């Protein structure tokens, strides 16, 4: 039986934008650590941001922390009780953006 080609892949899909794996300390602080290479959907400056965190609209404080070599992390901090309801230790969440510039973190 011959198969019919219905689609081809020209390029592999880009790696998703991810948070660092969540630690127990992160959960206790309500913090997601986001590598700067994954932070392109978030502002360049420190400020309050609104996102959809696992289906829940949430406000958090975004802060960029640069190392001396220009690398660094951003941290997005929410109410700790909210994050502990929506995430677990070792979760690495994916950041995506909707057409209306809303950031989703799942």
N, C-alpha and C positions, 0 to 999 in steps of 0.2 A: 504494500500500500504506500503510495506516494503522499507525502505531506505537502501542504501549500504554505509558502511563506506569507505570513500576514503582516509582519512588521520586522524591521531591523533596527539595531541600536548602533548609531554612529559613534557616540561617545558614552563612556560609562557615566552614570549619574554622579553628581558632585556629592561629596560627603556632607551629611546634614550638619547644621550648626548645633552644637551640644554644650550643655553645662558640664562642669567637672562632676565626677561622682559625688553625691551628697554624703557627708560624714555626719556622725552623731552631733558633733559640735555645730555643724551647719544647721541641722534641724532645730537644735536648742536656740540658735540665734535667729532663725527664720531666714537664713541666707542661702542664695544660690550663687555659686562661684562660676563665672563665665569667662573663658579664655578670650583675650581680645580678638583673636582670629574668628571667634564665633559671635562677637558683639556688634557686628555690622548693622544689625537691626535696631540697636539701642543708641541713644544720643551720645555725642562726643563729650558732653559736659555732665557733671554730677547734677542730678535733679530727680524730682518725683516723676515716676512714669506709671502709666496704666497699661496693663497687659491682661490677657486671658490665660490664667494659670489652671491647666487641667479642667477647662470648661467654666471656670469661675472668674468673673471680672475682679481684678485685684490691683491695688495701688501699692507701689513699693518705692524704695529709695535706691536709685542707681548711682554707684560710685566707681570710678575708674582708679585703679591702683597700678602705677607704672613702676617697673624696676629700673635700675640704673642703665641697663642695656636697651631700654625701650620696650622690652617685653612686659607683660603684666597680666593682670586679671581685672575683671570688673566684678563687683558684687551687687546683687539685687536683693534687697532685704525687705521682707514682708513681716506681718504679725506672725510670730512663731507658732501660735496655735493654728493658723491657717495652713502654713507650710506643712506642719506635722500631720494634718488631716489629709493632705493631697500628695505627699511624697514619703518615701522611705529611705533609710540608709542604703547607699550604693546605687540609687537611681541616678541616671544621667538623662536629663530631659532634653528634648529637641525644640529648637526655636524656629518658628516659621512666621511668615508675614502674609496677611490677607491683602486683597486688592485695595482696601481702604486704609492701609498702613498700620492696621492693628497687629500687634505682636502676640503670637500664641506660643505658649510654653507647655509642652506635653511630654 
